[in-house]
Amino acid sequence: MQSINHHHHHHHHHPKWYVNSISREKLAEFNQFVQTLPASMSFQKLGATTHSPPFFHNCKRHLRHKELFEKAKVQPTFKTLYKIEDPGQFSIPCQVNGHYFDRTLCDSGSCINLMPTQTAKLLGITRLQPAQISIGLANHTIAKPRGVVVDVLLEIGDIKIPVDFHVINIQGGCDTPLILGRPFLATAGAVMDLPNRRMSLANVDKTVFYKTIPFIAPNKLSYLITAQGRPREPPDHTQGHNETRTKRLCLRPCPYPISN
C-alpha cells in the first residue's frame, strides 16, 4: 500500500503535503526569499540563522521542506522591470459639422463619450434625447447630463465615425472640445502603444500614429466618476428581472471638474 502512495505522489506537480499546508502566496514569498540568499547558503546553515522569515521557522520542523528549499534555489531569478512614469494623454485631430478640432482627448478609462455644453452650442446641437444616467463624483456630488446626442459624425481624414455623446456642463470650461471614451476607441480600432507613447486607429488608418501629450499640471487632479441609472433601450420584459433595468457606468478618474 505504501509503495502505491509513494508512486501516487509523483503524479502531483507539488507533493500533497505542502500543497495542503502552504498557501501559494506563502510559497512565492518563500521562493523569493531563498533567491536573495548567497549561493553558498545551505539548508542546514539557513536553519541556524535567525534572518529567515517566520514561514521558514515553521517549515524547518519538517525535513521534507529541504526539498522546497532546493527547488527554490534552482528556479530562475525574478526580473525587475524598469519603471516608467505616466506616458501622457492621447489626443487626436478631428472634424465635426464643419468645425475642426485640433486636440480631442482620448480617454480609455471612460465608458461614455462626453461633450461639454460649450461644444454642443458651437456645433449647433440643440435637440437632445433625455439622458437616463446620472454621474456621481468623488466629492459625492451628482451631475445630471443635459442629455444625449446620438450618431454625431466625427470625421478623421476620409472616414466618418458615428459617435454618441453625453452632453455635460463642465465648470470653468474645458481644454478639450470632446472626451472620446472606450465606445469611440473600440469603434475606431484604437491600439495604444504606451511604452512608445503612440496610438493608432486601425479602422481609420493603420499607418498613422498619434503621439501622447503630457498632462498639464492642474489637470493632474482626478475625480472618480461613477454613473448610474436606466439605459436608453427599453428593458427586456421577457426576463422579468427588475435588476436588468439598472445600468451602472463607471468612468476613470476624469481630469475635469464637472457640474450641473
Secondary structure as UniProt FT lines:
FT   HELIX           2..9
FT   TURN            10..11
FT   HELIX           16..21
FT   HELIX           24..35
FT   TURN            39..40
FT   HELIX           43..48
FT   HELIX           54..59
FT   TURN            60..61
FT   TURN            63..64
FT   HELIX           65..74
FT   STRAND          89..96
FT   TURN            97..98
FT   STRAND          99..106
FT   TURN            108..109
FT   STRAND          114..116
FT   HELIX           117..122
FT   TURN            123..124
FT   STRAND          133..136
FT   TURN            138..139
FT   STRAND          142..143
FT   STRAND          147..156
FT   TURN            157..158
FT   STRAND          159..168
FT   TURN            171..172
FT   STRAND          179..180
FT   HELIX           182..188
FT   STRAND          190..193
FT   TURN            194..197
FT   STRAND          198..201
FT   TURN            202..204
FT   STRAND          205..213
FT   HELIX           217..220
FT   STRAND          223..229
FT   TURN            237..239
FT   HELIX           242..245
FT   STRAND          247..254
//
